Amino acid sequence: MATSLILHERIETTEVKAKQIKSYVEKLVTLGKKDTLHARRMAAARLFGKEAVQKLFSDIAPRFTERNGGYLALYKTGFRKGDATPTAIVEFVVRPEEKSSKEKEKKK
């Protein structure tokens, strides 16, 4: 789940899983902000695939250099049809397209 959240930057899952994954990935982003060899190995031990580790350190962590926490947002979306389990969307607070539009406004 953490790997897919990092790769896709947004997932929809049950509310209980979303709360658990939020704390797990926020710790990984904090680890990614250090950008040392040890931090990369610690992240690789917790994630599946080199692509997720690469994206964490090159794309996601640099977005949050000024931020001390609260990297993810959790939105409740309703209930699943089959078993009425509450569902939620977990996504990163700062999206790549938001950052690029803010940079364009600053340049003007």
C-alpha positions as CSV (number, residue, x, y, z in Angstrom):
1,M,0.0,0.0,0.0
2,A,2.8,2.5,0.8
3,T,4.5,1.8,-2.4
4,S,1.4,2.4,-4.5
5,L,0.7,5.6,-2.6
6,I,4.2,6.9,-3.3
7,L,4.0,5.9,-7.0
8,H,0.4,7.1,-7.7
9,E,0.4,9.9,-5.0
10,R,-3.3,9.2,-4.3
11,I,-5.2,6.1,-3.4
12,E,-8.6,5.1,-2.2
13,T,-8.9,2.5,0.5
14,T,-10.8,1.7,3.7
15,E,-10.7,4.3,6.4
16,V,-8.8,2.1,8.8
17,K,-6.1,1.3,6.3
18,A,-5.9,4.9,5.3
19,K,-5.2,6.0,8.9
20,Q,-2.4,3.4,9.2
21,I,-0.8,4.1,5.9
22,K,-0.8,7.9,6.6
23,S,1.5,7.6,9.6
24,Y,3.7,5.0,7.8
25,V,4.3,7.2,4.7
26,E,4.7,10.4,6.7
27,K,7.7,8.8,8.5
28,L,9.1,7.7,5.1
29,V,8.8,11.3,3.7
30,T,10.7,12.6,6.8
31,L,13.3,10.0,6.1
32,G,13.4,11.1,2.5
33,K,14.1,14.7,3.4
34,K,17.5,13.6,4.9
35,D,18.7,12.2,1.5
36,T,21.7,10.2,2.8
37,L,22.8,6.7,1.8
38,H,21.6,5.4,5.2
39,A,18.2,7.0,4.7
40,R,17.8,5.5,1.2
41,R,18.6,2.0,2.5
42,M,16.1,2.4,5.4
43,A,13.5,3.4,2.9
44,A,14.4,0.6,0.5
45,A,13.9,-1.9,3.4
46,R,10.4,-0.6,3.9
47,L,9.3,-0.1,0.3
48,F,8.9,-2.5,-2.6
49,G,10.7,-1.6,-5.8
50,K,13.5,0.8,-6.7
51,E,11.0,3.1,-8.5
52,A,9.2,4.0,-5.3
53,V,12.4,4.8,-3.5
54,Q,13.7,6.9,-6.4
55,K,10.4,8.8,-6.6
56,L,10.4,9.3,-2.8
57,F,13.8,10.9,-2.7
58,S,13.8,12.7,-6.1
59,D,10.2,14.0,-6.4
60,I,8.2,13.8,-3.2
61,A,10.6,14.7,-0.4
62,P,12.0,17.9,-2.1
63,R,8.4,19.3,-2.2
64,F,8.2,19.2,1.6
65,T,11.6,20.8,2.6
66,E,9.9,23.8,4.3
67,R,7.2,21.7,5.9
68,N,7.7,20.0,9.3
69,G,4.9,17.4,9.1
70,G,1.4,16.8,7.7
71,Y,2.5,15.7,4.3
72,L,-0.7,13.6,3.6
73,A,-4.4,14.5,3.7
74,L,-7.2,12.0,4.4
75,Y,-10.6,12.6,3.0
76,K,-13.6,10.4,3.9
77,T,-15.6,9.4,0.8
78,G,-18.5,7.4,2.0
79,F,-19.2,3.7,2.3
80,R,-18.3,0.7,0.1
81,K,-21.4,-1.0,-1.5
82,G,-20.6,-4.6,-0.8
83,D,-20.0,-4.5,3.0
84,A,-20.7,-0.9,4.0
85,T,-17.1,-0.3,5.1
86,P,-16.2,3.4,5.3
87,T,-13.7,4.4,2.6
88,A,-11.2,7.3,2.4
89,I,-8.8,8.9,-0.1
90,V,-5.2,9.5,1.0
91,E,-3.2,11.9,-1.0
92,F,-0.2,14.2,-0.7
93,V,-1.0,17.8,0.3
94,V,1.3,19.4,-2.2
95,R,0.7,18.0,-5.7
96,P,3.2,18.6,-8.6
97,E,0.7,20.6,-10.7
98,E,-0.1,22.9,-7.7
99,K,3.5,23.7,-7.2
100,S,4.1,24.5,-10.9
101,S,1.1,26.9,-11.0
102,K,2.3,28.7,-7.9
103,E,5.8,29.1,-9.4
104,K,4.2,30.6,-12.5
105,E,2.4,33.1,-10.4
106,K,5.6,34.1,-8.5
107,K,7.4,34.7,-11.8
108,K,4.7,37.1,-13.0
